[in-house]
Amino acid sequence: FVGNPYKYGGTSLTRGADCSGFTQSVYRHFGYSIPRTSSAQRSAGKKVSWSSKKAGDLICYYGHVAIYIGNNKVVHASSAKTGIKITSPANYRSVACVRRIVK
């Protein structure tokens, strides 16, 4: 879905999603249910430490959320200008917490 558009309030992986709509839709695609907003997603699943993060974990920032894909990278719906993209390092902004949804 990298390269697809960002859309505020969107949840479509192809037609546009915001950060939490993107993460919610990706998890839904794999059969997992998480809350809609980035702030609510900070309480989803189980909290894990930064040093214990694994691919598939949610990286929760203040006002933003992304999915960790390994090698210090995240995939996220970044902005209307850049759309869905990969960013490195994963802690490119202040991290609120890491949440494990997939056991």
C-alpha positions in Angstrom: 0.0 0.0 0.0 3.1 2.3 0.0 2.5 5.1 -2.4 -1.3 5.2 -1.9 -2.8 8.5 -0.8 -3.3 10.0 2.6 -6.9 11.1 3.3 -7.9 12.7 6.6 -10.6 10.5 8.2 -10.0 7.8 5.5 -9.8 4.1 6.1 -9.3 2.8 2.5 -5.9 1.3 1.9 -6.2 2.1 -1.8 -8.3 5.3 -2.0 -6.8 7.0 1.1 -6.4 6.7 4.8 -5.1 8.7 7.7 -2.6 7.2 10.1 -5.0 5.4 12.4 -7.3 4.4 9.5 -4.3 2.9 7.8 -3.2 0.9 10.8 -6.8 -0.2 11.6 -7.4 -1.3 8.0 -4.1 -3.2 7.8 -4.9 -5.1 11.0 -8.5 -5.7 9.9 -7.1 -7.2 6.7 -5.3 -9.8 8.8 -8.3 -10.5 11.1 -7.5 -8.2 14.0 -9.7 -5.5 15.5 -8.2 -2.3 16.9 -9.8 1.0 17.8 -10.2 3.8 15.1 -8.2 6.7 16.6 -4.4 7.0 17.2 -5.1 7.9 20.9 -7.3 4.8 21.4 -4.8 2.6 19.6 -2.3 3.5 22.3 -4.3 1.3 24.6 -4.8 -1.6 22.2 -3.0 -5.0 22.6 -0.2 -5.3 25.0 2.5 -2.7 25.9 6.0 -3.8 25.0 9.3 -2.0 25.5 11.1 -0.1 22.6 13.9 -2.7 22.8 11.5 -5.6 22.5 9.6 -4.3 19.4 9.0 -6.6 16.5 7.7 -6.3 13.0 3.9 -5.8 13.2 3.9 -3.8 16.4 2.2 -0.4 16.5 4.6 2.5 17.2 2.5 5.1 18.9 3.6 8.7 18.7 1.8 11.7 20.2 -1.0 12.3 17.6 0.3 9.7 15.2 0.6 5.9 14.8 2.6 3.6 12.5 3.4 -0.1 12.0 6.9 -1.3 12.7 8.3 -3.3 9.8 11.7 -4.2 11.2 15.2 -2.8 10.5 14.3 0.4 12.4 11.6 1.3 9.8 7.9 2.1 10.0 5.1 2.2 7.4 2.5 4.8 7.9 0.0 7.2 6.3 2.2 10.3 6.8 0.6 13.3 5.2 -1.5 14.5 2.2 1.8 15.4 0.5 3.6 12.1 0.9 0.8 9.5 1.4 1.5 6.1 2.7 5.3 5.7 3.1 8.2 4.0 4.9 10.2 6.1 7.3 13.5 5.4 9.0 14.4 5.7 11.8 11.3 4.4 13.5 11.8 6.9 16.3 11.9 9.8 13.9 9.6 11.6 16.3 8.9 11.2 20.0 7.5 7.7 20.8 4.6 7.5 23.2 4.6 3.6 23.4 4.9 0.4 21.5 1.8 -1.9 21.4 1.8 -5.6 20.4 -1.5 -6.6 18.7 -0.3 -9.9 17.1 0.8 -12.4 19.7 
